[in-house]
């Protein structure tokens, strides 16, 4: 059995342009949300959802002064995430917890409770397992004192369909695709008493979301061109969010976000949804 791809990125921080772009867009969104609501305490549970380096989705919030708690059900991954945060010299609380049906925190413990593309990883696809993400969503609402934010991959966008039907047909065997339905997520959160105040799309770069390096896409499409492959590999094709966080590439944000014209375009999000890589909902606690 092949080693999970997340293990590679615990030491190899070269994530690729698409992932670095995704993180920067997410950072901007989280920081704007923080300015709107004010977050002193943040819970990310589960921490695993995005490809690339695990556990660094909440770094921007920690850098902004929030107290961050990260929860994972995989002890080896969590230990590596704690090491990575040590490299960044950022404080956080790391909690190993295996039962997503109930989180080990008191009611209203955190200002923001959130996760990114995590729900479909915690269901085993069985009728019983498929209910676990719904139980978790209820728990996210319970332990939040203010805001809940959840995002999932957009099943309707071109790259997703390419991945599912052409490039990596078996990936749906390892996730519960039903939980990529943001409408289902919204209904579960509303059923738990959350008032949805915003929904939309994030991560809308001018390339499809195939969740694999461009060089691998070319290979799987049967396109053999040394010139094209050279453009997406080698020492010149290095993209690392960690290098930006560590101050090694301070210009990385500007270089990457020049591609953000679709994300920033003042057009209705439902039009962007044709191409957007992720859908999201934001809700607030009543009372």
N, C-alpha and C positions, 0 to 999 in steps of 0.2 A: 504494500500500500504506500502511495506517495506521501511524503511529508507534507503536512499542511503548509500552505503558502505563508501564513502569518508568522511561522517560525523563522523564515528567511529574513523577514523585515525587523526582527528583534535585534539584528546586528548589521544588516545591510540597509542603510537609510536612503538609498537611491530609489525613490518611489515612482518616479515618472512625472511628466508634466501634468497629466490629468489629475492625479491624486493631490499634487501640491496645489493646483488650482482649486480643487474641491475643498481643501482645508482652508485656504485663504477666504473663499466665499463664505464658508461656514463661520470662520472667525469673525468676519465683518457682521454677519447676521447676529451671532451671539452677543457681540459687544454692543450692537445697536439695541438688542433686546434688554441687555443689562442697563443701558442708559435710560430706557423707557420705564423699567420696573424696579431697578435697583436690586442687585443680588449680592448678599453677603455670604451666603452658603449655597453650594451647588452639589447635586448628586447626579452622576452619570451612571446609569444602570440599565442594561449591561454596557461595559466599555467597548466590547467587541462588536463591530458591525462593518466599519469601513475597512477596505483593504489597506495595504501598506503598513506603516509602523503602528502597532497597537497602542491604545491608551493615551494618545496625545491630543484627542479632540478637545479637551477642556483646558489646554495649556493657556490659551489666550485669556480665559476667564481668571485663571490663577494669576497670570501676569497683571491683570487688572485689579487684583486684590481680593478676589473671592476665595473662601475656604472650600476646597474641592474634595469630594469623596468619590472614589472610583470602585465599582463592584465588578467582579468577574468570577465565573464558576470554574476557571481553569487555573490551578495553582502555579504551574510553570509560567504561564503567560503573565499572570499577575506579578510574580516575582521579577520578571524581566521588565515589566512596565514600571515597577518601583525603582529599578536600577536606572531606567531611562529618565525618569523624573529627577533622580539624583544627579544625572549628568547635566540636567537643566537647572539644578540648584533651586528647585521649586518645591514648596511643601504641599503635601496632599495626604489624605488618609486612604489606605488600600484595604479593601475588605474582600476576603474570599467567602463566597456564599453560593451554594449549589441549588437552592430551591427558589426558583423565580416566582412561585405561587405566593410567597410571602417574604417581604424584605425585612431585615433585622433592624428596623428603625421605628421610632415613635411617630405618631401622627404629626403632620405639619413640621417636620424636622428641617426642611430645606426650602429656600426661596425659589430655586429653580431645580426641577427634576426633568431629566431628558435622556434621550438616546438617539443615535444616528444609525439607521439601517440595521438595527440589531434584532428586531422581533422575529424575523424569519429564520434566524439561526437557533432559536431556543425551542422550536417545535420539532418533534420527530415525524410529523406528518400523520400520525395515528389520530383517531378521533379524540382520544384523551390528550395526547400531546399537543394537538392543535388548539386546545383551550388554554394552554400555559401562557401564551402571549396576552390573552385577554385578562387572565388573572394578574399578570404583571402590570398591565395598564391600570388596573384598579389600584394596585399597590403604588404606582407612580402618583396617582391622584391622592391617595391617602397620606403619603409622606411629604407631599408638597404643601407648603403654606401659601404659595402664591401662583407660580406658573409651571405648566407642563408643556414641553416641546418634544414632538416626535416626528421624525422624517423617515421615509422609506424610498427605495428605488422606484422609479417611474416605469411601470410595465409597458406603457404605450410608446415610449420613445424608440427611435430607430436602432440605437446601439443595443438596447435590451433585446429587441427582436432578432437582431443579427446574432447576438450571443446565444439566444435560446434555440434558434432554428438553423444556424449555420456554423458558428465558430466553436461553441462549447455546449453541445446539446444536453450533456449529462449534468450540468450545474444545478438544474432544478431538482435533481435527486438528493441534493445536500442542503436544500432550504425548503421552507414551506411557502410556496409562491403565493398562497392565498393571503398571507400577511403583508404582501407588497401592495395590497388594496388599501389605499389611504382612507377610503370611505369606511371600510371595516374598522380601521383604527379610530376614526372619528366617532363612529357609533359606540365603540367600546368605552371611549373616554367620556362621552356624553352620558352613557349609561351609568358611569361611576360618579356622576354629578359634576363633571367639569363643564364650564361654559366656554365653547370654542369662540375665540375672538379673531382668529386669523387663519387663513389657509392659503397655500400658494405653491410656488416652485422655487427651487434653489439649484445651483450648479448647472448653468446653461452655457457651456463653452461652445465654440464653433467646431466641435468634433463629437462623434457618437460615443456613448458610454459602453465600451466593450469589456471593461474591467480586465484588460490585459495590455501589455506593452504594444506599441504600434508595430514594432518589428515582428512580434508574434502574430498579430493580425495579418500582416502581409504573408507570413509563412502559411497560415491556415487557409488563406484565400488562394494559395498557390501562386502568388506573385513573386517572381524571382528577379530581383534587381539589386545589384550591389550598391548602386547609387542611392536608391530609396532606403535600403537597409542601413546604409552608412549615416543617413540623416537622423535615424532613430536609435542609434547605438554608439558605443565608444565613449571615450573620455569627454567628448564635447556634449554628450547627451546625459547630463547628470542633473537630477532635480530632487532636492532634499529639503523637506520642511524643517528637519532637525538642524540642518546647516544654517537655515535662517534664524531659528530660535537660539542657536548657539553663537550668533553674531558672525559666523564665517562667510555668509553671503547676504549682507544687509540690503543689497539691491534686488533680491529675489522677488519680493512682493511686487515691485514695480514692473519687473520683467514679465512676471506671470499674469498680472492683472490687466495688462494691456489687451488680453483676450476677453475681458469681461463685458464687452459692449452689449451682448445679449442679456446678461444678468441685469445690467444697469439700465437697459432700455425702458423708457416710460410707456410700455405697452401692456395691455391686460395679460395677467399671468396665464389665463386659459389659452391664449395664443402661444405663449412660450412653452406650454405643456407638451406641445407636439415634439419638442426637442429637449426639454429639461430632463436632467438625469435623476432628480429627486422631487418628490411631493412632500409637503409637511403640513402639520396643524399645530397651532399654539392655543392653549386654553388657560383660563384662570379659575382659581377657586372662588366660589361664591361665599359671601359672608365674612 
